[in-house]
Amino acid sequence: MPAQLEDSHKLAADTARDFASKRLKSLAQEIEDSQSLPAELFREMGRLGLLGLAIPEKYGGTDAGFLASAMAMEELSKASAAVALSYGAHSFLCSYNLYAHADEAQRKRYLPKLCSGEWIGAFALTEPEAGSDAASLKTKAAREGERYLLNGSKLFITNGSLAQVFLVFARTERRRGQGALSAFIVEKGFPGFSVGKDMRKLGTCGSPLSELYFKDCEVPAENLLGEEGAGLRYMLEGLDMERSVFSGMPVGIAQAALDYALAYAVKRRQFNQSLSSFQLIQEMLAQMATEIEAARLLTYQAASRLDEGLEVSKYASFAKLFGAQMAMRATQNAVQILGGYGFTKECPVERFYRDAALIGIGGGTSQIQQLIIARELLKEQAKRRD
């Protein structure tokens, strides 16, 4: 896979790496401690072209593709998983999904400001009683003349308190399933829309997580995204993209943990010798490095298939499932190698360990990924029998 990398892929990775090392790394602990993310970081990433990697140039993007996006996600995650999470929610869950289904007027109105970082985006799907079973969401949208009225609430929305633009999924028919859900572009200032206070989290603490409220929220009919009733299809298509690109996140977190643990093991001395000379420490380092590389290649594979327009559901779930499991093992090993120091908040591997816990939950739990993989395997087996 690395031999197939093009200049656009390398440029995206290099740009993200440079920004992460020179700007984010020194801010990461401050972002963690304050549990807040400076909005100007989005404008800085916008000027660097990172916010529009999957968006065509005519709308303010760079059109570098999904592999470049996954590589950028990895580099940002090495420095700050909180920033990487908010970056991904903005650039892919909001901006790309908007691009994929919007009409020309919507694209021209929203994408340039999203790609520049002038506006921050969010993706509003999850509800108090609708997580993995997203088709059961209860937020309703009723058409009244030239507007829709939205009523309901959303939970666990990344960038909720920062965003100016939200992609909101709501029920336009009472029945479940295909044709019952629709997607809307909601702006922060629309009447009837409000944002609750940010929720405290185990990890990625600087990335805001909010509850949203809709009480007769007035959304112009022209802000319906795509077709009425197509929301479930849009959501499922977006999940494959999310899992492929966001799988760069556990790779970045784990790589940062390995880098820190390796440097510590070489420097730290016990029993008159370097910690790195002990075979059990070497075993942990070797296992971490091997699994990180495997997760990286699974991510590259899924993202490349997206770029090529190939079927990706199984491959996206491969990358997400393995990445989630790998990141927990790698960061736990890093804490173990650092010993008592690794258990303190003075050491960044403690943060890496907590940040890694999100990967098996957000964007579809690890259990959901296992179900998807099994479903795809059984479909393939049935085709072979036929």
C-alpha positions, 0 to 999 in steps of 0.5 A: 500500500505505501508504494501506491501513495500519491503526492496528494496523499503525502502532502495531506499527511505532511501538512497534518503532521507539521500542524500537529507537531508545531501547533497541537502537541504543545496545546494538547494538555491545555485542551485536555485540562480546560476541556475546551477546544479553541475555535481558531484551530478550525480556521488554521486547519482551513487555511492549510486545506485540511478541512476540505480534503474530501471536498472538490476544489470548486466548493473550497476543498482540495479533493485529495480523497479519503486515503489522504483524509485517513492519513491526516486523521492519524497525524492529528490524533498523534498530537491530540485525539480531541482535536482529531475527533472534532476535526473528523466530525466537522470535515467528514460527518458534516461537510462531506455528508452535506456535499454528498447529498446537497443540491448546488445551492446548498453546496455553494452556501455552506461548503466554502465556509465549512472548508475555510473553518469560518463555520464549524459543523456537527452531525446530529443523529444519536438520541437518548433512546436511539444509538446503535438502533438509529432507525428508532430515533424519535425527533420529528419533522412536520412540513408546514408550507415552506418550512419544517417544524422539528421537535425532539432532542439529540444526545452525544453530539460532537461539536454541539456547542461549537458548531454553526451548521448541523446535519440533523436526522428526523422522522418525517413518517411514523413508521420505522425503516427505509423512507421514514427518516429525512436529513436537514441542514440546521443553522445555530440561529434557527428559531426553536433550536438550542444547545445544552451544556457540554457533557464531561467525558472519560477521554477526548475531553477537549472535544465538546459533547452536547445535547441539542433541543428542538422545540418547533424549530423552524427549518426552511423547506429548502434546507431539506438535504436531498430527498425526503425519506432518504435519511436512513440511506444517507446515514448508512452510506455515511457510516462506511465513510466515517469508519474508514476515515476515522480508523486513522484515529486509533492508529495515531493514538497507538503510534503516539503511545508506542513512540513515548513508551519506546523512548522511555524504555530506552532511557529508563534504567532498572537493575543497572540496565536499560528497561528496553533490554528486558525481553518482556518489554521488547515483546510488548513493544514488538506486539504494539508495533506489529498491531499498529502497522496491521491497523494502519494497512486495514485503514488504508485498504478501506479508505482506498476502496472508498476512493475507488468506488468499491464496496467497503462495508466489510473492510470499514468494519475490519479497520474499525474493529481491529483499530479499536481493539489494538488501540486499547492493547497498545495504550495499556501496554504503554501505561504498563511500560511506564509503570507508576509514571504512566498511571499519573496525569503528568504522563501523556500515555494516561491520556492516550489510554482514556482517549482510546476507549472511545474507538470501540463505542463511537460510529458503531460499537465493536459489537456492531462491527462484528455483526456487520462482518459476520453478515457480509461473510454469510452473504458471500457464502450464500453467493458461493453456494448459488 
